[in-house]
């Protein structure tokens, strides 16, 4: 029966239903305050029999499964289904997804067992401390289970070849986009688009992406046709799908196709084709690596196949942010696990592996530029932006903002105004070329109005999977822990732990503070050592935990404390997790063991010959063989995997750097638990992450949804997210309304944006004046922006006042006339003030204006700066002397 069920492909599906039923039952008990959860096998079998044999119940998820075809005619269905049910349960126990509790008539899910440890958590200090006298760290625990859904692709999606043929057919009757029509004739343009789409098809086939999700097909058709034809509707576009649902490919594939078209031998249109904006440097690096991998495969296709119209890969990509030349990416060569520093893009493991189509030097131009909005803000004003964007045949065609839910509050207002300035600059270069603005996010419910605001476009259209294009691929667990209130406690030492409190002497106890951070520390290493890890035959080991806090200072403190607990640095050489080890069946008889409280002898002497201890096959039965250590939560019974019995390696990630708490070298993938901030909230897709934790209430709900989405990227993963909530009012609110984090409705995924905020807009209007100079008079702009040539700026402001006012009007069409006039008037006033002499009239030495004294001349060296410093010191002494002479001058010598 078991073999037949496997051949039909139903064994795993039925097991999933059984596990989910147990999980749901345990969740109800945990949330009712009963942490000693269990589900009777008799009740579970009845549900199984009625669902899969008699058909009296629906499966509630997915299509109904009929297993009666595997039941032999020689047995009644009742007996056959019992035998099969027992085999299914035993398989789940062998997988450590379920465990028998107390006897073999009841089961508990692995996650419910871990939640029990969290509910009974105590603060342990060292081997000498008694767990019964250790302070409790947890008030309450809640548990939730949420379905994981992904777009259907592959065989369940759409056939890529059909989609491409459909797009080619539509393009055949359309007119070319303005920039394409200006450099090629009709037949050449048609050939270029067709060849580009076919090469994209070969890329997908090489990557074994034979089918796309339906929404990806719609995005490819809509965005590519809008880019290469005159079917332009002045819409912004926003791609939305679940985390890991293929949003990047939805906008990147049409960009690759457009870039191949503009670089086709029939076209050869110069300039930047796409600007991909990402909110953080880490995410820029991650996406740069993804594009490099795609381009490397395209290069291989061009080299290997003869029917390709390109001699070499025609596409280049540039990474642009402040640390672009100091990053690293994985080597794209298949089978090579080396790293490539971005300063030269040569593999450290094999120097023969190089990427010659990548750029990272500041201001480098390329077909595709990966950039942060802050860097783009500077490029609009500085000389590097000239060579990068504007000294080209045409302005960028695509402007993409990925993870747009991050662009909220003041940062969102800043980015929205950068977009308006960039759009004005593109229009100045070529007003006939129509750009494509694309946003993307997994956690935004007001996608269209937000996209309209962030780009300043008349309207926006969402591209997302329809309900019938999504399937459930499993579920995820969430555990919410309410920590106890901070307090000071007395912990007895030595013999005092056996005495009543009123008999303790002054030296018999130590005082310690119990804080919310104490709870997080114990939860963090308890989570790593007890959750289910997976070691699949094919694929990466699932054993990593990613932890989030909301301040850089907390990253360091929490990482240090967890490392202390793991290594024993702070507790006299004792690794704290070993105080919870189930020694009775983990240790050989002759070994001393590490859990000082485990009643080893009791459980070993009663064991059968084939067992090491009575508690080995299932946890101690509180009625037949009670164990106070297990019942108190101080025996982590699931800590049986070899990975669980070794100290974990703790890494920290902050400010774009990865490091260790104790200064050891931080090797790329040697971490078990990584503590970070929002820096890794998006775009960090490590396949080995099986769980995440959040310390205290998150800053916002969309951000938390992104954080928990970092774990369990594979369809058969069942990731766990643990949230430790402290004593602040917002922590209490989220604990009592945990559904806002586990399953928020659309109201809480709305991103607000005041793109016309007057204070932010004024700053960007000032910046836009320098944009104007950079595009219309680059030589003068360089003198003003880099060398602070105020005289030249004054000349431009005076002579070209009307042109600058018109520029501001085009960049910020909704701004009031009075606001523009105030900005220009204040800039002029500042310019006038900086031209005043720095030395009061009548005081010795040559007169010099403020701006001339402040700027550094060309070729300034360190010696020149020291000379300038000496000059400033001379002036200060002169002022002090004048003040001492009681000259009547009211001089502040510090100034």
N, C-alpha and C positions, 0 to 999 in steps of 0.2 A: 504493500500500500504506500509506504514511504517513497519507494523508488518511483512508482507510478505518479504520485503527487508531484514529485520533482520534475519528472518528464513533462508533465502538463504545465509546469511553470507556476503552480499554485502554492507550493509549500511556503515560499517566502512571503507571499501575499497573506496567507492564512496566519502565519506567525505574526505578521505585522498587526493584524486585527486583534489577536490574542494579547499581544504586548500592549497595544493601545487601550484595550479594555481594562487591563490590570492598572496601567498608568492612570486612567481616568478615575478608577475606584480609589486608588491611593491618594490622588489629588484631593478628592472630596474629604477623605479622612484627615489629611494634613491640614486642610483649610478649616476643618472643624476643631482643630486643636489636638487631634489624636495622631501623634508622631510614630506610634508603634503600629504601623499599618499592616494589613494583610487582606488577602482575598481568598475565600474558600474555593478549592478546586472543584468541589461539587457544583457550586453556583456558576463558576466559569465554564464548566463542561456543559451545563444546561444551556447556556447562551450559545456556546459553540455548536451544539447539536441542533438547536432550533434555527440557527443561521445557515449553516452549511450542509445540513442533512435533510431536515424536514422542510426548510424554507419558510418557517413560520415568522422569522424576523428578517429585516433588511440589514445589510452590512453597514449602513449609515454612511459609508465612504466608498466611493468608486463603484464599479460594477459588481453585481452579485456573483459569488463563486459557488459552483455546484461541485462538491467533492464525491458525490455518490458514485461517480463512474469508477472510482478507484476502490470502492468497498466490495470485497469478494462475496459472491452469492452463497458461499458455504457458511457465512456468519450473518447473524442479524445485523441490521444497520446500527442498532444500539451498541452491541458489543464491538463491532468493527470501529465505530467512531470513537469509542472509549480507548481502544488500543492506539488509534491514530492520534487522538488528543494527548495521550500520555507521552507519545513520541515527540510531539510538537513542544510540549512543556519541557521535556528533558533537553531538547535541542536548545531552547531558549536559556535554560539553566547553564548548559555547557558554554553558551556564548556569553555568560555573565550578564545577560540582559534581565533575567529574573533570578531570584534566589528563594529556595524553600526557607520558611521561617518556622522554627519550633518543632515542626513535624513535616511530613511530606504530604500534608493535606491542605496546606496553605502556602501562598507565594506572596512575594513583595517585589516591586520593580527595583532595579538598581538605583534609579534616581530617587525613589522614595526612601531607600536605605541611606543614601547620602544626605538627604534632607533631614533625616533623623539625627545624624551626627551633628549637623549644623544647629538643630534645635537644642541639643544637649551640650553644646560647646562650652568648654571651660578654658580659663587662662592658665596654661601650664608654664612652669618656670624652669624646673630642673628635676633631676632624678630624686632629690631629697623632698620635693614638695608632694603632699598628699592630694590626690585628685578630689577627694571628698571635701577638702578645705579650700580648694581652688575656686576663685570667683567665677560665677556664670557670666557668659558674654552675650547671651541671646534672650530676648523677650519673647518673640514669636517668629514663626516661619510660615510663609505661604508658598504655594506651588501653582504653576500654570503650565499648560501644554497648548501649543499653537501649531496649526498646520503650516507646512512649508510648501509654497507653490511656485512653479516655474513655468515660463512659456513652453509650449510644445514645439520641439524642433526635431531634426533628424527625420526619421520615417513618419513621425506624427506631424511634422511641419509642412513646409512647401518645398517643392523641387526647385533648386536654384536655377537649373537650366531653363525651366519653363518661365520663371520670373524674368530672367535676362532676355529671353526671346520676346516676351511681352513688352519689355521696356524698349528694346530695339525697334519693335514694330511701331510703337507710339512716336519714337524720335524720327522715324522715317518721314513723317508728314509735317514735322515741326520745323521752324526756322532756327538757325543757330543763335546762341547768345551773342551779344554785341561784340565782345572781345574775340570770340572765335571766328565770327563772320568777317572781322576786319583783317584777319591774317590768312584765311584759307577759302577755297571755293566749296561749293555744296558737296560734291562727291568726296573730297578729301576730308571734310568735317564728318560726314557720315561714316567713312571708313575708320576714322580715329575713334569715334565713340564705340563703334562695334568692336574694334580690336581691343580697346581698353576693358570693356565688359567681359570679353572672352578671356582675357588674361586674368581678370578677377575671378572668373569661374575656375580657371586652372589652379589659382591659389587656394580657393576653398576646397577643391578636390584633393589637392596635395595635403591639406590640413585635415582631411577626412571630414569636412563639413559639407556633406552632400545635400543636406537639407537645412534651410533656414527657418527660424520662427516666422510666422505670418507677418508679425509687425516689423520684423527686420526686412522682409521683402517689400512691404509698403514703404518703409523708409528709404530703401535703395532706389525704388522707382521714383518716389516723389522728390527726394533731394538731388539725385543725379539729373533727372530731367529738368528740374528748376535751374541747375547749375549750367547745363550745356545748351538749353533752348531759351526761346523768348517767352515761354509759358510762365511768366513771372507774375506773382500776385502780391508782392510786398508783404508777405507773411513771415513771422518768425515761426520756428518749429521747436517743439519740445518733445523729447523722447523719454517716456516713462515705462519702467518695468521693474520687477523685483530685483533685489540685490543679487548680482551674479546672473541676471536674466538676459544678458547680451546687448545692453544698451550701447556699449562702446562700438561694437561691430555695426550697429544700426546706423551710426553717423560716420564711422571711419571707412567703411567699405565704399559708400558713394564718394567720399573725399579721395580715396585712393584711385577710384575710377576716373574722377575729374582730373586728378594730377597726371595720370597716365595719358589722358586725352590732351592736356595742354603741352605735354612733353613728347607727343607723338611726332614722328618724322614729318608728317603732313602739316603740323601746326607750329610747334616750337614757340610757344608763348612764354616769355620770361616773367619772373615775378613770384611772389609768395602766393601759393594757392590756398592755404588754410592756416589759420591761427587757432590753436587749441588751448584754451585757457583753463587752468586748474588752480584751485584755491591754495594749495600748499606745495612746497618744494618736493616733499616725499612723493606726493601723488604725481607731480610732473615727472620725476625720475621713473616711477612705475610705468607710466603711460609711454614715456620715451622708449623704455625697454620693450614694451609690447609692439610699438610701431617698428622698432629695429628688427624684431623677430619676424614680423610680416614682410618687411622689405628684404630681409635676408632670404626668405623663401622665394620671393619674387625674383630676386637676383639669380637664385639657383635655377628657377624655371627658364629664365631668359638664356642662361648659359647652356642648358641641357636640350632645349627644343629648337628646332629649325624654323618652325612656322610662326615665329614671334617677330613683329615688325621692329623690335628694338635690338640694337647691338649690345647694349649694356643697360644696367638698371638706370632709368632716367630720373629717379626720385631721390631727393635728399631730405633729411630731417634735422632740425636743430633744437637743442635743449637750451632754454634761456631763463635763468634766474640767478640770483647772486652767488650761489655755490655750484653752478652747473659744471664747472671744470674740476670740482673736487668730489664728485659722486662716483658711484660704481653701478654697473649693470651686469646681469648674467651674460655669459658668452652665448650667442645665438646658435652656435654650431651644435647640431644634434649629437648627443652623447658626451659633450664636454661640460664639465661642471666648474669651469674656471670663471674668473671675474674679470671684467674690463673696466679699468679706470676711465672716466669720461674725458680726461685731458688728452688721451691719445687713442682711445678705443682699440687697444691691442690687448688680447687675452693674456693674463699673467701666467696661465698654465701652459698655453701653447701660442707663442708669438706669431705663428703662421695664421692664426685666426684674427682677422682684422675687420673693422667696419669702416670703409672709406666713404660711405654715404652719410655719416653722422657728423654733426657740427656741435661744438659746445663753447667756442670762444665768444666773448661778449660781442653782441651786435652782428653775429654771423647770420647771413641770409640763407634760406633753404626753401624748398617747395612747401614743407610742412614745418611749422614752428610751434613747439610746445613751450608754454610760457605761463608765468603767474600774472594776474592782473596788475600787481604792483610793478613788475618789470615792464609790462606794456605801458603803464602810466608814464614811466621814465622815458621809454623809447619814443613816445610821442613828442618829447621835448628835446631829446639830446641828439648828438651827431650820429650815434650808432643807429638810431631809427632811420636816418636818411639812407644809409647804405642797405639797411635791412629791408625796409618796406617801400620807400618812395622813389628811389633811383632805379625803378624797374619798369617793365613794359606796362604792367597793369597792377592795380591794388589787389589785396587778398579777396578771394571769392567767398570762402567760408570763414565764419567767426563762430567758434563753439565755446560755450561755457558749460563744463561738466560739473556735476554735483552742485547744482544751483541752489539747493536748499541751504547751503552754507552761507550764501550771500544774503544775509539778513542783518538787521540793525545797521550800525554805522558802516561796517565793511560792505554791506550790500549797497548802501547809498553811494559809497565810493566807487564800486565796480560799475554801477549803473551809469555814473557820470563819465567814467573811463570809456564805456561803450559809446556814449554820445559823441565824445571827442574823437574816438577812433572812426566812427561812422562819418563824421564831418571831414576827417582827413582823407578817407577813401573816396568820398564824393568829390573832393577837391582835385584828386589825381585823375579820376575818370568818372564823370557824373552819369555816363551812359551805362557803365557796368553795374549790374544789380547783384548785390551780395546776398548770401544765404546765412541767416542767423539761426543758430541751433543751440538749444539748451538741453540738459539731461539731468535726471534725478530719479532715485528709487523711492524717495520719501517726501513727496509734495502732492497735495491734493488740489491746490489752486494753480495748476501748472500753466494753463493758458494765460490768465490775467497776470501772473507773475512774470512770465516770459515777455509779455508785451511791455511790462514796466522796465525790466532789467535791460532790454535792448532799445527801448524807445521806438518800437515799431507799431504800426496802426492796429495790428491784430496778430494772433498766434494760433497755431493749430497743433493739437496733441497727436502724437503717434504712439500708441500703446497696444498691448494685447487685449483682444476682446475676451469676454468671460469664457467662451467656448474654445479659446486658444490657450487656456491655462490648465495645468493639471497639478494635483497634489503629489509631492514626491517624498512625503514623510512628515515628520514633525520635529519641533524643538522644545526644549524644557526651559522653564524660567523658575528660579527659586528666589524669593524675596525674604531677606533676613532683617528683622528689626533689632538693632543692637540695644543692649542695656544702657541706661544713662551713665554718664561718667561719674566715677566715685572713687574714694580712697578706701582700700581694704587692708586688713591685716592677715598675713599668711603665716601660719605656725611653722617653725623650723625644728628639725630633730625630733626629740621625744615629745615636744609640746603638741605635736599633731595628734597624739593619743590622749591628750588631756582636755577637759572642758575649758572653754574660753576664760571663765572666771579664775582659773588657776594658772594662767599664763603669767610669766614674769616678763620684765622689760626686754630681756635678751632672747625671749622665746619666739619672737615673731618679727617679720619684716613688713613694713608698710609699702604698698605699691598703688599706683594709679591705674584704674581700669577706664579706658577711653574707647571711643568709637573706632579709633585706629587699632586698638588691641583686638577688637572683633574682626576687623578686616585682615589683620596679619594671620590670625588663626584660621580664618575661613580660606585665605589664599592657599596656604600650604595644605590645609585639609582637603580642599577641592582638587588640587593636583594629585594627591596621593590616593584619592578614593573614587573619583569618577571613572567611568568605563573608557579605557583607551583601546584603540584598535590597531592591529598590525596586519593589514591585508596582504595577501600573497602578491597582488599586483597593485602598485600605488604606494603613496607615501604613508609613513607611520602617523597615526592620529594621536598625538600625545602632548600638544602644546596649548598653553593657556595665555590669553591676551587680556591684560588688566588695564582698566581706564580710571584715571583720576582727572580732576579738572583744574589742577594747578601744577606748574613745573616743580614747585617746592615739594609738593606731596609725592611726586614721582621719586625723588631722591630719598625722602624719609621712609616711605613705604617699602621701596626696594631694599634699602639698608636693613630694615627690621626683619623683612621676610628672609633675607640672606642670613642674618644672625640666627633666626629660628631654625633654618635649614642646616646650617653648618655648625651650630653650637658655639659660635664665636662669643656670643654674649651670655652664655649659660654654662660656663665651666666645661666646655667640650661636649655638651649633650645636644644631640640632634633631636629637636622637640618632637618631630613626627614619630620617632621610634618609641616614644612613651605611649603611643596608641597601637603599636604593632600587635597583631594577634599571635603572640609568641607560641601559644599552646600547639599550634599545628604548622607554624612556619619554621621553628627551630628544631634542630636535632637534639636528641636527649642530652648529649654531653655539653651543648652550648649554653652559656649563661643567659642568653636572651637579652632583650633591651627594654621590654615593658616591665617595670618593677612591680606592677600591680596584678599582672596576669597570674591566676591560680593554675599554673602549668601542671603541677603534679596531680591535682584532682582530675583534670580532663585527660591526662595521658594515661593514668593508671586504669581508667575505665574504658580505654579505647580497644577496639577489636584489633586483631593481628595486622589487618591490612590498612589500618588507620594510624595516623600519628597522634590524633587526639579526638575525643568525642565531638568537639565543636568544629572539626574540620569539614564534614560534609554539609553542615547547616548550623546557623547560630544557636547558642545555648537556649534550651527550652526553660523559660522562667518557672515552669511548674515542675519539671522533672529533673533538670540539671542546672539550677539557677547560677548565673554568674553576675555578681554585682558590678564588675568592671564593664561588661558589655551593656548591662541595663543602664548604667550611668553614661553611656556613650563614649567611654574611654577605651574601648576596643574597636578599632575601625576594621570590622570584619572583612570588608571588601578589599583591603589593602593586601592583595595576594600576588599581583603581577610583579615580575622582577623589576619593572620600571618604577613601581610604587615604592620599592624598598631601598632606593638610592636617593640621596639628596638631589634636589633639582637645581639647575643652573638658572639664576635670576639675572635678567638683563634689564637695562633701563633705556628708554628711547625718549629723548627730549631735544628740542631745538634742532631737529634734523640729524642728531647724532645718536648712535647706539653705543652704550658703554656698560660696564659691570659695576656693581656697588663697591667692590673692593679693589678696583683698578686693574684687575686681570685683563688680558687682551680679549676683546669682544669679537669672536669669530662669527662668520655670517649666520650659520644655522645651528649653533650649539646651544641655543637657549631652550629652556623648558617653560619658563614663565617670563613674559615681557610686560613690564609696567610702563605705561605711556599716557599721553594726553590725547586730545582730539587730533593730533598730528597723524595718527594711524586710523582715524575714524572712517576714512574712505580710501579705497584704492589699495589697501593692504590685503592681498588675497592669498596668504600662505596656505597651502593645502593641508598642512599638518595641524592647524588649529581646530581643536574639538570643543573648546569652551572659552567664554569670556567672563570677566567680572567687572562690575561698576561699583566704585566706592562713593557712597553718598548720592543724593539726588542728582540726576544729570542736569546739565544746563538747559536742555530743551529736549522735547520728545523726538523730533526727527533725527537728531543726533544720536540718541540712544538706539533708535531702530537701526541706524547704520552700524553702530558699534556691535550690537548683538549679531548682526549679519556677517561679521568677520569670521565667525566660527562655522565649521561644517559646510564647506562649499560643495561637497559631492552629494549626489542624490540620495545615497544610502546612509549618509551621516545623520546622527541625531544629536545635534549640539546642545550644550547646556549653558545658560547664562545665569549668573548669580549676582544679585544686587544687594549690597550691604548698606542699609539705611540707618543713619545715625539719629541724633537727638534734636536736630533743627526742625523747625515747623514744616519746611518743604519735604524733609525726609518722612515725617509722620504722614503728611498728605499723600505722598506716593505709595506708602505702605498700605494705607487704607483704600487707595484707588489704584491698585497695581495694574488694573486693566488698561489704564492710560499708557502704560509702558509696554505691556505684553500685546495688547490688541487695540491700539488707538484708532478711533474713527476719524473721518476726514476733517472734522473741525480742528483737531489737534495737529494735523499735518499741513495746515495752511501757513505759508511763509509770508510775513508782512514786509513790505518794502515802501518806505517813503522816499522815492527816488528824487523828489523835488525839495527835499530838506534844504532850507535856505543856507544854513551854515556850511554844509558840505558842498553845495552848488557854488557858493562864492569861491571856495578854495579851487574848485575845478575851472571856474571861469578865469581865474588868475593863471592857472596852468594852461588853459586854452590859448591865452595870448602868446605863450611860448610855442605852443603847437603851430600857431599861425606863422610865427617867424621861422620855425623849422621847415615848414613846407614852402613858404614863399621867398625866403631869403636865408638859405642855409648857412652861408658864410657869416652873415651878421648874427644869426641865431647862435652859432658856435661861440662867437665873441661874447655875446650877452650871457648865454647859459653857463658856459664853462669858465669864462674869464671875467665875468661880472662887469662887462663894459656898459656902465650906466649911461654914458654919454650917447652911445649908439642906440640904446634902448629908448632914451628920451627922444632922439631924433625920429625913430620909428613910430613911437606913440603920437608924436606931434603931426608928422606928415601923413600917416596912414590911419588916423583915428577912425574915419568913416569905414574903411575896409575892415579894420579890426572889429568894430561894432557889428558890421554885417556878418563877420565870421562867427561871433558869439551868438548872433541871432539864429544862424543856421545850425550851430551845434546845440543850442538850448532854445528851441522854438517856443517852449512854454514859459520861459522866464520873462518876467515883466520888464518893460523898457526901463523903468526906474532902477531896477536892480542892476542891469547892465551898465547904466550910466554911473551908478555909485561905484561899481567895481573899477571901471576905467578911471574915474576921478580919484579913487583911493590909490590906485597904482601910480598915477601921475604925481600925487602928493608924496608918496614914498620916494619916488625917483627924485623929486625936488629936494627932499630932506637929505638924501644921501649925497647930494652934490654940495652941501654946505661944508665949509672948512672944518677940519677936525680940531684945529687949534683956535682958541678965541682970538679975536682981532687984537693986534698990538703986541702979542706975545711972540718972542723971537722965532728964528728959523723960518723956512719957506712955508707958505700956506699950502695945504693939501686937502683935497676933498675927502670925505669919509670913504666913498667907494674906492678911490684910488689907494688909500691906505690899507683898505681891507683886502683887496684882491691880490693874488699872487701873480707876478709877471710870468711870461713864458719862460720855460727852462729853469724855474725856481729850484734851488738846491737847498740842502739842509743848512749849509753855511749862510745862505741868504736869509733863511728863517731866523737863525740865531742873531743875525745882524738886525733884522726887524724887531726882534725881542729887545735887543739892547737899545734901539731907538725908543721903544715904548717905555722902557725903564727910565731913559733920560727925560722923557716928557713928564713921567710921574714925579721924578725928583724936582723938576722945574715947578710943577703945580704945588708941590708941598712947600717949596721955598717961598713961593708967592703967598701961600696961605699963612706961613709963619710970619711974613712981613706985614701981616694984617692989612693987606692991600684993599680990603673991602670986597674982594671977589668971593662969592659963595661957591667954593669949589669942593666937590666930593672926590677925595683923592683916590678912592677905589675905582671911580669911573675914569 
